Amino acid sequence: MTLPPDAHLIASFGEFAGTLTQPGFAARAVGLGALAAEKGLDVEYQLSEYIGRVSEAL
């Protein structure tokens, strides 16, 4: 298996970085961080569940 061309990786990173500035991201990140501090590794094991909880709480 080989990596995609550098141009694809750079474009993908640019898209990812753009998502970090979307409205609501900071609030969700803080909420997820609080849950991670409270629940520990369970947040990583059930990430989609916890992201859903944080999103519903906003």
CORNORHU-V842792 format. One record per run of one state. SS is the DSSP state (~ for helix, > for strand, _ for the rest). FROM is the first residue (numbers start at 1). TO is the last residue. If there is no record, write none. Layout:
SS FROM TO
SS FROM TO
This chain:
_ 1 5
~ 6 19
_ 20 24
~ 25 39
_ 40 41
~ 42 45
_ 46 46
~ 47 57
_ 58 58
